Amino acid sequence: MIAPPRLRPGDVVRVIAPSGPVPRDGFTAGAAALGARYQLRFDAGLFTREGFLAGPDERRLDELRAAFEDREARAVVMARGGYGLTRLLPFLDADLFTARPIPVVGFSDGTALLAQVARAGMIAIHGPVVTQLPALPSEDHLALFRLLEDPNPGVILRDLDGLVPGRVRGPLLGGNLEVLSRLLGTPYMPDLSGAILFLEDLGERPYRVDRLITHLDAAGVFSAVAGVVLGDFSGCLEPEPTRAGSPTVADVIDDRLGRLAIPVATGAPFGHGARNVALPYGALVELDTRFGTVTALEGAVC
């Protein structure tokens, strides 16, 4: 995997909205946090709204391409998640990412974009979108800046709970469980052979999480990967009054993944909740459930 060049404070960062509509208030607060370190550049069309999308496919695709083709831009960061990137995947060639490698930051619906960067042989960053930054602690801001600016490897996740014990190495791949599952059976799924698979989700009822995990299992994903790390599953609850006595998402994870013959860790601080620690997507890492850590063995940048 190729690590793109590191950033320095004051570098130009392009902000894009390839998925859902961007709320101005949330964006303004997040842009202030990110803009205090980097020079932000974005198109006025960022705030376009067309139903559940940030404008038509053509607008979002043009904006995405323009960001990567901007010779002054040193990174591309998503404004928010939502939905819409899978509609653009047939029009994204690997050359767009490899012609001039720069870091790409996103998560949630951005899983689809990060997966394509990884398929092109590039390391990306699974990390906060602009609208999420105001709700995160400063340590998560610093974790993002470290991945963007510091090429040195090191521990990226600590204090994990070991569900299945073990110690393994592999490329760190995955993202949002729902979005990743939609890539199965398409040419846009990255090769998960020997990977450390990380997963998170938002608002899926426990039985739906079970169904998604079952889908991955039936497709051979858990036979291919070397280990699994579970992050935040915010709002993954049954509605009242059916919640009483119903399995929780933690019960589902323990039941479905606790039986695997590979190391599995839970409780990682990434996802849609109160924490979203940035992760080097596609980089070689080591998962060690004895110490509850994931350690990057190479930097996200060079």
Secondary structure as GFF3:
##gff-version 3
##sequence-region A 1 302
A	DSSP	beta_strand	12	16	.	.	.	ID=ss1
A	DSSP	alpha_helix	24	35	.	.	.	ID=ss2
A	DSSP	beta_strand	39	41	.	.	.	ID=ss3
A	DSSP	three_ten_helix	44	47	.	.	.	ID=ss4
A	DSSP	alpha_helix	57	69	.	.	.	ID=ss5
A	DSSP	beta_strand	73	78	.	.	.	ID=ss6
A	DSSP	three_ten_helix	85	87	.	.	.	ID=ss7
A	DSSP	three_ten_helix	89	91	.	.	.	ID=ss8
A	DSSP	alpha_helix	95	98	.	.	.	ID=ss9
A	DSSP	beta_strand	104	106	.	.	.	ID=ss10
A	DSSP	three_ten_helix	108	110	.	.	.	ID=ss11
A	DSSP	alpha_helix	111	119	.	.	.	ID=ss12
A	DSSP	beta_strand	124	126	.	.	.	ID=ss13
A	DSSP	three_ten_helix	130	135	.	.	.	ID=ss14
A	DSSP	alpha_helix	138	149	.	.	.	ID=ss15
A	DSSP	beta_strand	154	157	.	.	.	ID=ss16
A	DSSP	beta_strand	161	164	.	.	.	ID=ss17
A	DSSP	beta_strand	167	176	.	.	.	ID=ss18
A	DSSP	alpha_helix	177	183	.	.	.	ID=ss19
A	DSSP	beta_strand	196	202	.	.	.	ID=ss20
A	DSSP	alpha_helix	206	218	.	.	.	ID=ss21
A	DSSP	alpha_helix	221	224	.	.	.	ID=ss22
A	DSSP	beta_strand	227	234	.	.	.	ID=ss23
A	DSSP	alpha_helix	249	257	.	.	.	ID=ss24
A	DSSP	beta_strand	264	266	.	.	.	ID=ss25
A	DSSP	beta_strand	279	281	.	.	.	ID=ss26
A	DSSP	beta_strand	284	288	.	.	.	ID=ss27
A	DSSP	beta_strand	293	296	.	.	.	ID=ss28
###
